Amino acid sequence: MLVNGVDIVEVPRIKRISEQYGSRFLNRIYTPLEISYCKGRAQQLASRFAAKEAMMKALGTGIRGIPWKDIEIIRLKGKPPTIQLHRKATKRAQDLGISSIALSLSHSKEYAIASIVCESLNSNTLPIINKSK
């Protein structure tokens, strides 16, 4: 089964927040490796922010279920970006039977977007909420 998550972020919004709150914002959302890679570049910060939100959507938790830094976006020189899950994010992915994660990032001056596609070994990955009573 495939599970996806997509998110789009306004680059100027992330720039404004990072300038207003500085290291308080950066250290709450990003790992030291991400902070080092982004070097304060708003487009890079925004695309990673979008990727983290997209991953949370794919995991079915929303932003309250998993700490931001439990999802890390890694970009090695000459390689596409990848996702490294930690702690609660790893546990949730294991619970869902996720065997692989594909990440795509893109940005313009105004927007950053991330798309996540996860392959799960489970045939019924996300729980169905029964709203009837």
N, CA, C and O atoms as a GROMACS GRO file, in nm:
protein
  532
    1MET      N    1   0.084  -0.118   0.000
    1MET     CA    2   0.000   0.000   0.000
    1MET      C    3   0.089   0.124   0.000
    1MET      O    4   0.194   0.127   0.064
    2LEU      N    5   0.046   0.225  -0.072
    2LEU     CA    6   0.118   0.352  -0.074
    2LEU      C    7   0.043   0.454   0.011
    2LEU      O    8  -0.080   0.460   0.009
    3VAL      N    9   0.119   0.532   0.084
    3VAL     CA   10   0.064   0.640   0.167
    3VAL      C   11   0.139   0.766   0.129
    3VAL      O   12   0.262   0.764   0.113
    4ASN      N   13   0.067   0.878   0.114
    4ASN     CA   14   0.137   1.001   0.076
    4ASN      C   15   0.108   1.114   0.173
    4ASN      O   16   0.012   1.110   0.250
    5GLY      N   17   0.193   1.214   0.166
    5GLY     CA   18   0.175   1.338   0.240
    5GLY      C   19   0.233   1.451   0.156
    5GLY      O   20   0.340   1.436   0.097
    6VAL      N   21   0.163   1.562   0.151
    6VAL     CA   22   0.208   1.678   0.072
    6VAL      C   23   0.189   1.802   0.158
    6VAL      O   24   0.092   1.813   0.233
    7ASP      N   25   0.281   1.896   0.146
    7ASP     CA   26   0.265   2.023   0.216
    7ASP      C   27   0.331   2.134   0.135
    7ASP      O   28   0.432   2.114   0.068
    8ILE      N   29   0.272   2.252   0.143
    8ILE     CA   30   0.326   2.371   0.078
    8ILE      C   31   0.337   2.481   0.184
    8ILE      O   32   0.249   2.497   0.268
    9VAL      N   33   0.446   2.556   0.178
    9VAL     CA   34   0.476   2.658   0.277
    9VAL      C   35   0.514   2.787   0.205
    9VAL      O   36   0.580   2.783   0.101
   10GLU      N   37   0.473   2.900   0.260
   10GLU     CA   38   0.514   3.029   0.207
   10GLU      C   39   0.655   3.062   0.258
   10GLU      O   40   0.677   3.073   0.378
   11VAL      N   41   0.749   3.077   0.166
   11VAL     CA   42   0.888   3.105   0.203
   11VAL      C   43   0.900   3.233   0.286
   11VAL      O   44   0.970   3.232   0.387
   12PRO      N   45   0.833   3.344   0.248
   12PRO     CA   46   0.845   3.466   0.328
   12PRO      C   47   0.798   3.448   0.474
   12PRO      O   48   0.850   3.513   0.565
   13ARG      N   49   0.700   3.361   0.495
   13ARG     CA   50   0.651   3.335   0.631
   13ARG      C   51   0.761   3.269   0.716
   13ARG      O   52   0.784   3.308   0.830
   14ILE      N   53   0.827   3.169   0.659
   14ILE     CA   54   0.935   3.102   0.731
   14ILE      C   55   1.051   3.198   0.754
   14ILE      O   56   1.114   3.197   0.860
   15LYS      N   57   1.080   3.282   0.654
   15LYS     CA   58   1.187   3.381   0.669
   15LYS      C   59   1.155   3.478   0.783
   15LYS      O   60   1.241   3.507   0.867
   16ARG      N   61   1.032   3.527   0.785
   16ARG     CA   62   0.990   3.621   0.890
   16ARG      C   63   1.000   3.556   1.029
   16ARG      O   64   1.050   3.618   1.123
   17ILE      N   65   0.952   3.434   1.041
   17ILE     CA   66   0.955   3.365   1.170
   17ILE      C   67   1.099   3.339   1.214
   17ILE      O   68   1.132   3.358   1.331
   18SER      N   69   1.184   3.296   1.121
   18SER     CA   70   1.323   3.268   1.158
   18SER      C   71   1.398   3.395   1.196
   18SER      O   72   1.486   3.391   1.282
   19GLU      N   73   1.365   3.506   1.132
   19GLU     CA   74   1.428   3.634   1.169
   19GLU      C   75   1.374   3.684   1.303
   19GLU      O   76   1.450   3.739   1.384
   20GLN      N   77   1.246   3.667   1.326
   20GLN     CA   78   1.184   3.716   1.449
   20GLN      C   79   1.227   3.635   1.572
   20GLN      O   80   1.256   3.692   1.677
   21TYR      N   81   1.231   3.502   1.557
   21TYR     CA   82   1.258   3.416   1.673
   21TYR      C   83   1.398   3.356   1.673
   21TYR      O   84   1.439   3.297   1.773
   22GLY      N   85   1.471   3.369   1.564
   22GLY     CA   86   1.609   3.325   1.557
   22GLY      C   87   1.632   3.181   1.597
   22GLY      O   88   1.560   3.090   1.554
   23SER      N   89   1.733   3.161   1.682
   23SER     CA   90   1.772   3.025   1.720
   23SER      C   91   1.662   2.952   1.798
   23SER      O   92   1.658   2.829   1.798
   24ARG      N   93   1.575   3.027   1.864
   24ARG     CA   94   1.463   2.963   1.936
   24ARG      C   95   1.376   2.884   1.838
   24ARG      O   96   1.339   2.769   1.866
   25PHE      N   97   1.343   2.944   1.726
   25PHE     CA   98   1.265   2.876   1.622
   25PHE      C   99   1.347   2.764   1.558
   25PHE      O  100   1.300   2.651   1.547
   26LEU      N  101   1.468   2.796   1.515
   26LEU     CA  102   1.550   2.698   1.446
   26LEU      C  103   1.573   2.573   1.530
   26LEU      O  104   1.559   2.462   1.480
   27ASN      N  105   1.608   2.592   1.656
   27ASN     CA  106   1.638   2.478   1.743
   27ASN      C  107   1.514   2.398   1.782
   27ASN      O  108   1.526   2.282   1.824
   28ARG      N  109   1.398   2.456   1.770
   28ARG     CA  110   1.274   2.384   1.800
   28ARG      C  111   1.233   2.294   1.683
   28ARG      O  112   1.178   2.186   1.703
   29ILE      N  113   1.260   2.339   1.561
   29ILE     CA  114   1.211   2.271   1.441
   29ILE      C  115   1.318   2.185   1.374
   29ILE      O  116   1.287   2.075   1.327
   30TYR      N  117   1.440   2.232   1.369
   30TYR     CA  118   1.544   2.170   1.287
   30TYR      C  119   1.653   2.106   1.371
   30TYR      O  120   1.683   2.150   1.482
   31THR      N  121   1.714   2.000   1.315
   31THR     CA  122   1.828   1.936   1.381
   31THR      C  123   1.953   2.020   1.354
   31THR      O  124   1.953   2.103   1.263
   32PRO      N  125   2.059   1.999   1.431
   32PRO     CA  126   2.183   2.073   1.405
   32PRO      C  127   2.234   2.054   1.262
   32PRO      O  128   2.285   2.149   1.201
   33LEU      N  129   2.220   1.934   1.207
   33LEU     CA  130   2.264   1.909   1.069
   33LEU      C  131   2.182   1.990   0.969
   33LEU      O  132   2.236   2.044   0.873
   34GLU      N  133   2.051   2.000   0.992
   34GLU     CA  134   1.965   2.079   0.903
   34GLU      C  135   1.998   2.227   0.912
   34GLU      O  136   2.004   2.296   0.811
   35ILE      N  137   2.020   2.276   1.033
   35ILE     CA  138   2.055   2.417   1.053
   35ILE      C  139   2.186   2.448   0.981
   35ILE      O  140   2.198   2.552   0.916
   36SER      N  141   2.282   2.359   0.994
   36SER     CA  142   2.412   2.378   0.929
   36SER      C  143   2.398   2.378   0.777
   36SER      O  144   2.458   2.461   0.710
   37TYR      N  145   2.319   2.287   0.723
   37TYR     CA  146   2.300   2.280   0.578
   37TYR      C  147   2.229   2.404   0.525
   37TYR      O  148   2.269   2.460   0.422
   38CYS      N  149   2.124   2.447   0.593
   38CYS     CA  150   2.042   2.558   0.543
   38CYS      C  151   2.112   2.693   0.552
   38CYS      O  152   2.086   2.781   0.470
   39LYS      N  153   2.199   2.710   0.650
   39LYS     CA  154   2.274   2.836   0.667
   39LYS      C  155   2.183   2.958   0.664
   39LYS      O  156   2.220   3.062   0.610
   40GLY      N  157   2.064   2.945   0.722
   40GLY     CA  158   1.971   3.057   0.730
   40GLY      C  159   1.896   3.088   0.602
   40GLY      O  160   1.817   3.182   0.600
   41ARG      N  161   1.917   3.012   0.496
   41ARG     CA  162   1.850   3.035   0.368
   41ARG      C  163   1.702   2.998   0.381
   41ARG      O  164   1.668   2.882   0.407
   42ALA      N  165   1.617   3.095   0.362
   42ALA     CA  166   1.473   3.077   0.385
   42ALA      C  167   1.413   2.968   0.298
   42ALA      O  168   1.328   2.891   0.344
   43GLN      N  169   1.454   2.958   0.172
   43GLN     CA  170   1.399   2.855   0.083
   43GLN      C  171   1.434   2.715   0.132
   43GLN      O  172   1.352   2.624   0.124
   44GLN      N  173   1.555   2.698   0.181
   44GLN     CA  174   1.597   2.568   0.233
   44GLN      C  175   1.521   2.534   0.362
   44GLN      O  176   1.475   2.422   0.381
   45LEU      N  177   1.510   2.633   0.450
   45LEU     CA  178   1.435   2.612   0.575
   45LEU      C  179   1.290   2.578   0.545
   45LEU      O  180   1.233   2.487   0.605
   46ALA      N  181   1.230   2.652   0.451
   46ALA     CA  182   1.089   2.630   0.418
   46ALA      C  183   1.066   2.493   0.356
   46ALA      O  184   0.967   2.427   0.388
   47SER      N  185   1.155   2.450   0.268
   47SER     CA  186   1.135   2.319   0.205
   47SER      C  187   1.148   2.207   0.308
   47SER      O  188   1.077   2.106   0.299
   48ARG      N  189   1.235   2.222   0.405
   48ARG     CA  190   1.248   2.121   0.511
   48ARG      C  191   1.127   2.125   0.605
   48ARG      O  192   1.081   2.021   0.651
   49PHE      N  193   1.078   2.243   0.632
   49PHE     CA  194   0.957   2.257   0.713
   49PHE      C  195   0.841   2.184   0.644
   49PHE      O  196   0.768   2.108   0.707
   50ALA      N  197   0.825   2.208   0.514
   50ALA     CA  198   0.719   2.143   0.436
   50ALA      C  199   0.737   1.991   0.437
   50ALA      O  200   0.639   1.917   0.448
   51ALA      N  201   0.861   1.945   0.426
   51ALA     CA  202   0.887   1.800   0.426
   51ALA      C  203   0.850   1.736   0.558
   51ALA      O  204   0.794   1.627   0.562
   52LYS      N  205   0.880   1.805   0.667
   52LYS     CA  206   0.845   1.752   0.799
   52LYS      C  207   0.692   1.743   0.814
   52LYS      O  208   0.641   1.643   0.863
   53GLU      N  209   0.621   1.847   0.771
   53GLU     CA  210   0.475   1.844   0.779
   53GLU      C  211   0.418   1.736   0.687
   53GLU      O  212   0.324   1.666   0.725
   54ALA      N  213   0.473   1.722   0.568
   54ALA     CA  214   0.426   1.618   0.476
   54ALA      C  215   0.447   1.479   0.535
   54ALA      O  216   0.362   1.391   0.520
   55MET      N  217   0.560   1.459   0.601
   55MET     CA  218   0.588   1.329   0.664
   55MET      C  219   0.490   1.302   0.777
   55MET      O  220   0.442   1.190   0.794
   56MET      N  221   0.461   1.406   0.856
   56MET     CA  222   0.363   1.390   0.964
   56MET      C  223   0.226   1.351   0.908
   56MET      O  224   0.155   1.269   0.967
   57LYS      N  225   0.190   1.409   0.795
   57LYS     CA  226   0.063   1.373   0.730
   57LYS      C  227   0.066   1.229   0.683
   57LYS      O  228  -0.031   1.156   0.701
   58ALA      N  229   0.177   1.187   0.623
   58ALA     CA  230   0.189   1.049   0.576
   58ALA      C  231   0.182   0.951   0.693
   58ALA      O  232   0.129   0.841   0.679
   59LEU      N  233   0.234   0.991   0.808
   59LEU     CA  234   0.229   0.906   0.927
   59LEU      C  235   0.094   0.911   0.996
   59LEU      O  236   0.066   0.833   1.087
   60GLY      N  237   0.009   1.005   0.952
   60GLY     CA  238  -0.126   1.014   1.007
   60GLY      C  239  -0.134   1.074   1.146
   60GLY      O  240  -0.231   1.050   1.218
   61THR      N  241  -0.033   1.151   1.184
   61THR     CA  242  -0.030   1.205   1.320
   61THR      C  243  -0.060   1.353   1.330
   61THR      O  244  -0.104   1.400   1.434
   62GLY      N  245  -0.037   1.428   1.223
   62GLY     CA  246  -0.046   1.572   1.234
   62GLY      C  247   0.072   1.626   1.312
   62GLY      O  248   0.159   1.550   1.354
   63ILE      N  249   0.075   1.757   1.331
   63ILE     CA  250   0.193   1.819   1.393
   63ILE      C  251   0.203   1.797   1.543
   63ILE      O  252   0.308   1.824   1.601
   64ARG      N  253   0.100   1.749   1.606
   64ARG     CA  254   0.106   1.728   1.751
   64ARG      C  255   0.154   1.588   1.789
   64ARG      O  256   0.190   1.565   1.905
   65GLY      N  257   0.156   1.496   1.695
   65GLY     CA  258   0.188   1.358   1.728
   65GLY      C  259   0.335   1.325   1.735
   65GLY      O  260   0.375   1.232   1.806
   66ILE      N  261   0.416   1.399   1.661
   66ILE     CA  262   0.559   1.368   1.651
   66ILE      C  263   0.639   1.497   1.662
   66ILE      O  264   0.608   1.595   1.596
   67PRO      N  265   0.743   1.498   1.746
   67PRO     CA  266   0.828   1.618   1.755
   67PRO      C  267   0.895   1.649   1.621
   67PRO      O  268   0.933   1.559   1.546
   68TRP      N  269   0.909   1.777   1.593
   68TRP     CA  270   0.966   1.822   1.466
   68TRP      C  271   1.101   1.759   1.438
   68TRP      O  272   1.128   1.717   1.325
   69LYS      N  273   1.187   1.754   1.539
   69LYS     CA  274   1.324   1.706   1.517
   69LYS      C  275   1.332   1.554   1.506
   69LYS      O  276   1.440   1.500   1.482
   70ASP      N  277   1.220   1.484   1.523
   70ASP     CA  278   1.219   1.339   1.501
   70ASP      C  279   1.213   1.306   1.352
   70ASP      O  280   1.225   1.190   1.312
   71ILE      N  281   1.196   1.408   1.270
   71ILE     CA  282   1.199   1.394   1.125
   71ILE      C  283   1.311   1.484   1.074
   71ILE      O  284   1.306   1.606   1.089
   72GLU      N  285   1.412   1.423   1.014
   72GLU     CA  286   1.530   1.497   0.970
   72GLU      C  287   1.547   1.483   0.818
   72GLU      O  288   1.540   1.373   0.764
   73ILE      N  289   1.569   1.595   0.754
   73ILE     CA  290   1.592   1.596   0.609
   73ILE      C  291   1.743   1.607   0.586
   73ILE      O  292   1.807   1.703   0.629
   74ILE      N  293   1.796   1.508   0.518
   74ILE     CA  294   1.941   1.501   0.496
   74ILE      C  295   1.969   1.517   0.347
   74ILE      O  296   1.902   1.457   0.263
   75ARG      N  297   2.067   1.598   0.317
   75ARG     CA  298   2.108   1.618   0.177
   75ARG      C  299   2.259   1.607   0.170
   75ARG      O  300   2.331   1.695   0.217
   76LEU      N  301   2.306   1.498   0.112
   76LEU     CA  302   2.449   1.480   0.092
   76LEU      C  303   2.487   1.535  -0.045
   76LEU      O  304   2.407   1.533  -0.138
   77LYS      N  305   2.608   1.584  -0.056
   77LYS     CA  306   2.654   1.646  -0.180
   77LYS      C  307   2.636   1.550  -0.298
   77LYS      O  308   2.680   1.435  -0.295
   78GLY      N  309   2.570   1.602  -0.401
   78GLY     CA  310   2.549   1.523  -0.521
   78GLY      C  311   2.438   1.419  -0.511
   78GLY      O  312   2.420   1.339  -0.603
   79LYS      N  313   2.366   1.418  -0.401
   79LYS     CA  314   2.259   1.320  -0.379
   79LYS      C  315   2.126   1.392  -0.358
   79LYS      O  316   2.124   1.508  -0.315
   80PRO      N  317   2.015   1.325  -0.388
   80PRO     CA  318   1.884   1.386  -0.358
   80PRO      C  319   1.859   1.387  -0.208
   80PRO      O  320   1.920   1.309  -0.135
   81PRO      N  321   1.770   1.473  -0.161
   81PRO     CA  322   1.738   1.476  -0.018
   81PRO      C  323   1.670   1.346   0.024
   81PRO      O  324   1.595   1.285  -0.053
   82THR      N  325   1.696   1.306   0.147
   82THR     CA  326   1.633   1.187   0.204
   82THR      C  327   1.579   1.221   0.342
   82THR      O  328   1.613   1.324   0.400
   83ILE      N  329   1.496   1.132   0.393
   83ILE     CA  330   1.439   1.151   0.526
   83ILE      C  331   1.498   1.049   0.621
   83ILE      O  332   1.508   0.930   0.589
   84GLN      N  333   1.538   1.096   0.738
   84GLN     CA  334   1.583   1.009   0.846
   84GLN      C  335   1.485   1.026   0.961
   84GLN      O  336   1.467   1.138   1.011
   85LEU      N  337   1.422   0.919   1.003
   85LEU     CA  338   1.327   0.925   1.114
   85LEU      C  339   1.397   0.888   1.243
   85LEU      O  340   1.488   0.805   1.245
   86HIS      N  341   1.355   0.951   1.352
   86HIS     CA  342   1.411   0.925   1.484
   86HIS      C  343   1.296   0.904   1.584
   86HIS      O  344   1.184   0.947   1.561
   87ARG      N  345   1.326   0.838   1.691
   87ARG     CA  346   1.239   0.819   1.808
   87ARG      C  347   1.092   0.793   1.771
   87ARG      O  348   1.062   0.690   1.711
   88LYS      N  349   1.001   0.885   1.807
   88LYS     CA  350   0.857   0.862   1.786
   88LYS      C  351   0.821   0.844   1.639
   88LYS      O  352   0.732   0.766   1.606
   89ALA      N  353   0.890   0.915   1.550
   89ALA     CA  354   0.861   0.900   1.407
   89ALA      C  355   0.900   0.761   1.360
   89ALA      O  356   0.829   0.700   1.280
   90THR      N  357   1.013   0.710   1.408
   90THR     CA  358   1.055   0.574   1.374
   90THR      C  359   0.954   0.473   1.423
   90THR      O  360   0.915   0.381   1.350
   91LYS      N  361   0.910   0.489   1.546
   91LYS     CA  362   0.812   0.397   1.606
   91LYS      C  363   0.683   0.397   1.526
   91LYS      O  364   0.628   0.290   1.496
   92ARG      N  365   0.634   0.514   1.490
   92ARG     CA  366   0.509   0.524   1.414
   92ARG      C  367   0.525   0.459   1.276
   92ARG      O  368   0.435   0.388   1.231
   93ALA      N  369   0.637   0.483   1.210
   93ALA     CA  370   0.661   0.422   1.078
   93ALA      C  371   0.666   0.270   1.090
   93ALA      O  372   0.613   0.200   1.004
   94GLN      N  373   0.730   0.220   1.194
   94GLN     CA  374   0.735   0.075   1.215
   94GLN      C  375   0.595   0.020   1.240
   94GLN      O  376   0.559  -0.085   1.186
   95ASP      N  377   0.517   0.089   1.321
   95ASP     CA  378   0.380   0.046   1.350
   95ASP      C  379   0.296   0.038   1.222
   95ASP      O  380   0.209  -0.048   1.210
   96LEU      N  381   0.323   0.127   1.128
   96LEU     CA  382   0.249   0.130   1.002
   96LEU      C  383   0.308   0.036   0.897
   96LEU      O  384   0.251   0.020   0.789
   97GLY      N  385   0.420  -0.027   0.929
   97GLY     CA  386   0.484  -0.118   0.834
   97GLY      C  387   0.552  -0.048   0.718
   97GLY      O  388   0.569  -0.108   0.612
   98ILE      N  389   0.590   0.077   0.737
   98ILE     CA  390   0.653   0.153   0.628
   98ILE      C  391   0.792   0.096   0.600
   98ILE      O  392   0.877   0.086   0.688
   99SER      N  393   0.813   0.058   0.474
   99SER     CA  394   0.939  -0.004   0.435
   99SER      C  395   1.029   0.089   0.354
   99SER      O  396   1.150   0.069   0.349
  100SER      N  397   0.971   0.191   0.292
  100SER     CA  398   1.052   0.288   0.218
  100SER      C  399   0.980   0.421   0.211
  100SER      O  400   0.857   0.429   0.216
  101ILE      N  401   1.060   0.527   0.198
  101ILE     CA  402   1.007   0.664   0.192
  101ILE      C  403   1.075   0.736   0.076
  101ILE      O  404   1.198   0.738   0.067
  102ALA      N  405   0.995   0.794  -0.011
  102ALA     CA  406   1.047   0.877  -0.121
  102ALA      C  407   1.010   1.022  -0.092
  102ALA      O  408   0.897   1.052  -0.055
  103LEU      N  409   1.106   1.111  -0.110
  103LEU     CA  410   1.087   1.254  -0.081
  103LEU      C  411   1.119   1.336  -0.205
  103LEU      O  412   1.217   1.311  -0.274
  104SER      N  413   1.034   1.433  -0.232
  104SER     CA  414   1.060   1.529  -0.339
  104SER      C  415   1.039   1.669  -0.283
  104SER      O  416   0.935   1.698  -0.222
  105LEU      N  417   1.137   1.757  -0.303
  105LEU     CA  418   1.130   1.895  -0.257
  105LEU      C  419   1.142   1.989  -0.378
  105LEU      O  420   1.212   1.959  -0.474
  106SER      N  421   1.072   2.101  -0.370
  106SER     CA  422   1.087   2.204  -0.471
  106SER      C  423   1.054   2.339  -0.408
  106SER      O  424   0.978   2.346  -0.311
  107HIS      N  425   1.111   2.444  -0.462
  107HIS     CA  426   1.078   2.577  -0.410
  107HIS      C  427   1.096   2.682  -0.518
  107HIS      O  428   1.171   2.665  -0.614
  108SER      N  429   1.024   2.790  -0.499
  108SER     CA  430   1.041   2.911  -0.579
  108SER      C  431   1.075   3.021  -0.480
  108SER      O  432   1.102   2.994  -0.363
  109LYS      N  433   1.073   3.142  -0.525
  109LYS     CA  434   1.098   3.255  -0.434
  109LYS      C  435   0.990   3.264  -0.327
  109LYS      O  436   1.018   3.302  -0.213
  110GLU      N  437   0.867   3.230  -0.362
  110GLU     CA  438   0.753   3.248  -0.272
  110GLU      C  439   0.707   3.122  -0.199
  110GLU      O  440   0.655   3.131  -0.088
  111TYR      N  441   0.726   3.005  -0.260
  111TYR     CA  442   0.670   2.882  -0.202
  111TYR      C  443   0.771   2.769  -0.200
  111TYR      O  444   0.860   2.761  -0.285
  112ALA      N  445   0.754   2.682  -0.101
  112ALA     CA  446   0.829   2.556  -0.095
  112ALA      C  447   0.727   2.445  -0.080
  112ALA      O  448   0.629   2.458  -0.006
  113ILE      N  449   0.750   2.336  -0.151
  113ILE     CA  450   0.658   2.223  -0.147
  113ILE      C  451   0.736   2.094  -0.124
  113ILE      O  452   0.850   2.079  -0.169
  114ALA      N  453   0.673   2.002  -0.054
  114ALA     CA  454   0.732   1.871  -0.031
  114ALA      C  455   0.626   1.765  -0.055
  114ALA      O  456   0.510   1.781  -0.018
  115SER      N  457   0.670   1.657  -0.116
  115SER     CA  458   0.583   1.542  -0.139
  115SER      C  459   0.653   1.418  -0.084
  115SER      O  460   0.770   1.395  -0.110
  116ILE      N  461   0.579   1.341  -0.008
  116ILE     CA  462   0.629   1.217   0.052
  116ILE      C  463   0.542   1.102   0.001
  116ILE      O  464   0.420   1.112   0.000
  117VAL      N  465   0.606   0.995  -0.040
  117VAL     CA  466   0.534   0.871  -0.072
  117VAL      C  467   0.601   0.760   0.007
  117VAL      O  468   0.722   0.738  -0.003
  118CYS      N  469   0.520   0.691   0.087
  118CYS     CA  470   0.569   0.581   0.169
  118CYS      C  471   0.510   0.451   0.119
  118CYS      O  472   0.393   0.444   0.082
  119GLU      N  473   0.592   0.348   0.118
  119GLU     CA  474   0.542   0.215   0.087
  119GLU      C  475   0.528   0.139   0.218
  119GLU      O  476   0.621   0.134   0.298
  120SER      N  477   0.411   0.082   0.237
  120SER     CA  478   0.384   0.008   0.360
  120SER      C  479   0.361  -0.139   0.328
  120SER      O  480   0.300  -0.173   0.227
  121LEU      N  481   0.411  -0.223   0.414
  121LEU     CA  482   0.389  -0.367   0.399
  121LEU      C  483   0.251  -0.406   0.447
  121LEU      O  484   0.203  -0.516   0.417
  122ASN      N  485   0.186  -0.319   0.523
  122ASN     CA  486   0.051  -0.345   0.573
  122ASN      C  487  -0.050  -0.310   0.465
  122ASN      O  488  -0.034  -0.210   0.395
  123SER      N  489  -0.153  -0.391   0.452
  123SER     CA  490  -0.255  -0.362   0.352
  123SER      C  491  -0.352  -0.255   0.399
  123SER      O  492  -0.415  -0.188   0.317
  124ASN      N  493  -0.365  -0.239   0.529
  124ASN     CA  494  -0.455  -0.137   0.586
  124ASN      C  495  -0.372  -0.050   0.679
  124ASN      O  496  -0.377  -0.066   0.801
  125THR      N  497  -0.297   0.041   0.622
  125THR     CA  498  -0.197   0.117   0.697
  125THR      C  499  -0.256   0.212   0.800
  125THR      O  500  -0.221   0.204   0.917
  126LEU      N  501  -0.343   0.300   0.757
  126LEU     CA  502  -0.396   0.401   0.848
  126LEU      C  503  -0.530   0.356   0.904
  126LEU      O  504  -0.611   0.298   0.832
  127PRO      N  505  -0.553   0.383   1.031
  127PRO     CA  506  -0.680   0.342   1.091
  127PRO      C  507  -0.797   0.418   1.030
  127PRO      O  508  -0.786   0.536   0.997
  128ILE      N  509  -0.908   0.350   1.016
  128ILE     CA  510  -1.031   0.412   0.968
  128ILE      C  511  -1.107   0.462   1.091
  128ILE      O  512  -1.127   0.387   1.187
  129ILE      N  513  -1.149   0.586   1.088
  129ILE     CA  514  -1.223   0.643   1.200
  129ILE      C  515  -1.371   0.621   1.175
  129ILE      O  516  -1.424   0.664   1.072
  130ASN      N  517  -1.435   0.557   1.267
  130ASN     CA  518  -1.578   0.531   1.255
  130ASN      C  519  -1.653   0.648   1.317
  130ASN      O  520  -1.655   0.664   1.439
  131LYS      N  521  -1.715   0.731   1.232
  131LYS     CA  522  -1.784   0.850   1.280
  131LYS      C  523  -1.932   0.825   1.307
  131LYS      O  524  -2.001   0.912   1.361
  132SER      N  525  -1.981   0.708   1.271
  132SER     CA  526  -2.124   0.682   1.294
  132SER      C  527  -2.147   0.637   1.437
  132SER      O  528  -2.066   0.564   1.494
  133LYS      N  529  -2.258   0.681   1.493
  133LYS     CA  530  -2.293   0.642   1.630
  133LYS      C  531  -2.438   0.609   1.636
  133LYS      O  532  -2.489   0.574   1.743
   0.00000   0.00000   0.00000
